[in-house]
């Protein structure tokens, strides 16, 4: 019997295993639809998309309730997830909702709302991982800024021609060197938070409780593969960007510099395309227990034909993260500048070239508050976006309904 929702043991925990090594209460994981797993048997046991039949048994009689509304033939042509839209239908009827999302294709607002709802429902687990990781990351970042980063180069604001181009290149190199340690630390922090919270989201979709220890136990074996994936994608992007940035350092005349800018813009477009194409690789790696390359192929398949939609959702999520960062960061920045003996005007016009401990400590506290909020939001959106794409492409809603134990969805024998 196998009625898992298509990923590896969602909602299971080591305590579910019996003495003979077999899980009790939570079935064994099933394979991805595209047969990319070790055995490739999952797809063979399922009818192809668009050919699902309704549940074979619907409870009837006194004391029983009919299935929830919304489980009718879907207009998307695959699975059972939403009722058809006809005249007079202002919105989709409610689908079964065992957890934080309804089991049907999700709208943008439902994905964001599901991520926030999961954070609120499991706030102890969320804070238990995001707060300490954010504190450690910002402490490391503070020490790097104070002791390891070089002083910024001096610039002549009246320079023109080749000298101005050289100074621009020096400034770009310094900014890259300055931001590299912070980006690396933030990436490592996000890996830990994403690994644990993806497990939390997978359980919250089914309406199951989760503790920090359970989530960490499930996520820990996938940390190294997730680290490799998280490093591989930026390396691919950096290789593409280098082809655009390199001409900026090699050319010296204005015409060639203009051509280099065009090449840089093209490289940026390719980098953006790759980022969206592989954006669902992390949840695929965590929830399907797939190797790195297979997870990237899974992401590419799920994103195919929906690139612009996923790009829009990611852009909206980044905009929300930016809003939170600004709303929280500005007050902390003002307090930090005042505590350091400066003014906002001197900070904005660049007359302040160095910062003392008061500025760095207060800024780090503000960064901890920001990342404690934004990291879980981003991780939750990515996990729910993955679930949504699998519902749309692979009728995952049926498996989720079975795994959640909803009436009318018998386990497959």
Secondary structure, DSSP 8 states (H G I E B T S, - for coil): -----SSS-TT--GGGB-TTS-BSSS------TTS-SSS--TGGGS--TT-----S----STT-----TT-SB-TTSSSB-S----TT--S------SSSS-SS---HHHHHHHHHHHHHHTHHHHHHHHHHHHHHHHHHHHHHHHHTS-------TT--HHHHHHHHHHHHHHHHHHHHHHHHHHHHHHHHHHHHHHHHHHHHHTT----HHHHHHHHHTTHHHHHHHHHHHHHHHHHHHHHHHHHHHH--SHHHHHHHHHHHHHHHHHHHHHHHHTTTHHHHHHHH---HHHHHHHHHHHHTT-HHHHHHHHHHHHHHHHHHHHHHHHHHHHHHHHHTT--HHHHHTT------HHHHHHHHHHHHHHHHHHHHHHHHHHHHHHHHHHHHHH-HHHHHHHHTT-TT-----
